[in-house]
């Protein structure tokens, strides 16, 4: 199934290329916020790609990369907050800090629960660190949507793998690529885009 997992690397790699090209064409823009968004996208996609490649090869998420990502994400959030009023800017910073902490604690709790009931961790602690990174970049709503996307894609992957015989029941596989895909998808399209698509699918 590593071939299928590598598709995620290709998608993230293409995203980096797209962001890089877009960055070059916007060097002369006067809108500094858009400039920051482009730089941020390049940094985030690079971090996610590195994390995904390592996770697929070694079944380990590099905690150090996630920690660096959290710091950078919060730093960029702080910079973005300066484009808003003091009240809105402070709210943005608090939202992203809380998102990072909540994502970390929720996935660590899920890992402990899974270990208690199944005798092993369904989610690794590295997954919690990666989710924390996503929270720092996306905020509470963004990381929530990202995790829903990750679990849906992960479930489809597991079902397809078991059905095809390429995965055995309860066989571990790297979940980091799915979390990274969710984070990058929300970063690219925004939370509103995803909400609208889901409401449309639900007929609302």
N, C-alpha and C positions, 0 to 999 in steps of 0.2 A: 504493500500500500504506500510505500515511500514515493512512488512515482506520482500517485494522486496527491500526496501531501506537497510535493514540489510545485504543484500548480499554484499554491498559495504564494510560494517564493517568487514565481514568475509574475503573478499579479502585483505583488508589492514592488518588485523590481521595475515593472512597467510604470507603476505609479510614481516611483522616484524619478524616472526619466521624464514623465509628463510634467511633474512639478518643476524639475530642473529646466526644461525647455520654457515653461511658462515664466519661470523666474528670470531667465535671460531676456525674454521679450518685455518684461515689465520693469527693467532697471531704470527706465526713464520716467516712470509714473511718479506723480507727486503725492499720491495717496500712501502715506507711510504705514497705515493700518494694513492695507493689502500687501505691502512689502513684507511686513512682519508675518502675515498669514502664510505667505509663500516660503519664507525661511523656516517657519515653524513646521510646515508640511514636509519639507525636505529633511529636517532633523528627525521628526517623528517617524517617517517612513524608513529612514536609515536605521534607527534604533529597532524598530519592529522587525525589519528584515534580518538584522543580525541575530536577534533573539529567536526568530523562527528557524533560521538555518541551524543554529546550535541545538535547539530543542529537537528538531527532526533527526539530527545526526547522533546526539548523545542522550536524548530523553531527559534533558536537564535545562531548566531556564536559568540563565545567568542572573543571579540576584543583583550583582554589581551594576549591570546594564539597566535593570529596572530602577535601581536607586538613583542612578544618574538621570534616568528619564523622568522620575518624579520631581527631582530638583529643577530640571530644565522646564518641565511642564508648569510648575508653580511660578517659576521666574517669568515665563512668557505670559502667564495669566496676570501676573502683577503688572507687566508692561502694558498689556491690553486694558487693564483696569484704569490706567491713566488717561484713556480716551473717553472715559465716562465721568459722571459726577462723582464726588467723594462717596456718597451713599451707595450708588450703584456699583462703583468700583470695589468698595469694601465687601459688598454682598457677593460679588463675583469671586473674590479671593477666598472668602469663607466657604462658599459653595464648593469650590474645587478642592480645598483642603479637606473638608468633610467627605467629599466624594472619594478621595484617595484613602482616607482612614476607614470609611464604611466598607468600601470594596475589599480592602485588605482583611478586615475583621470578619466580614460575611463569608468570604471564601475560606479563610482559616477555620472558621467554625464548621463550615460544610465539610472540610477535610477531616476534622476531628470526629464529626458525626459518622462520616462514611467509614472511618477506621474502626469505630465502635461497633457498627452494625455488620460490616463486611470483612473486618479483620485486616483491611488494608486501605490506604488512602486512594479514593477515586480521583480526587484533585490534589495535585502536589502543592507544596507551599510556594513553589516558584510561580504557580498559576495565580496565587493570591497577590504576589508581588507585581505580576504583570497587570492584574486588574487594578491594583493601586496606581500604577503608572497611568493607566487609562483614565482613572478618576481625576488625577492631577491635570490631565489635558482636556478632558471633556466635561467635567462637572457631574453632578448627581444624575440628571436626566440622561446625559450622554453615555455614561458608563453603564447605566441600567439597560439602555437599548442595546449597547454593545454586547453585554452578557447574554441577553435574550438571543441575539443573532448567533453568538458563539455556541450556545447550547443547541440551537436548532440545527446549525450546520454540523456540529459534532455528533448529534444524534443521527442525522442522515448518513454521515460518514460511517458511524458504527454499524447501523442497520445494513447499509450497502456492503460493508466489509464482511459481516457475518453471513449475509445472504449469499455472497460470492465465494465464501470459504477462505477469504484472505485474512480474516480476523477470527479468532476463537472467542467464545463467550468469556467475558471478564478479562480478556487480554488487554493489557495497558497499551495506550498509544498517546503520543504527545497531544495535549490539549491547547498548548500555547499558540499554535498556528491559528486556531479558531478564535481565540480571544483577540489575537492581533488583527485578524480579519475584521472582527466586529468593531474594534477600536478605529481602524483605518477607514472602514466603511462609513462610520458616523462622522469622522473627521472630514471626509471628502464631501459627503452629501448633507450633513447637518441633521440635527434632531427633528426639525420640522418636516423634512422630506420623508424620513422614516415613519413618523406618526401618520402623515397623510397617506402613505402607501398601506399601512396596516389598517387604518380606518376604512380605506377603500375596499380592502380585501374582506373586511368584516361587514361591509355594506352600510357603514355609518357615515 
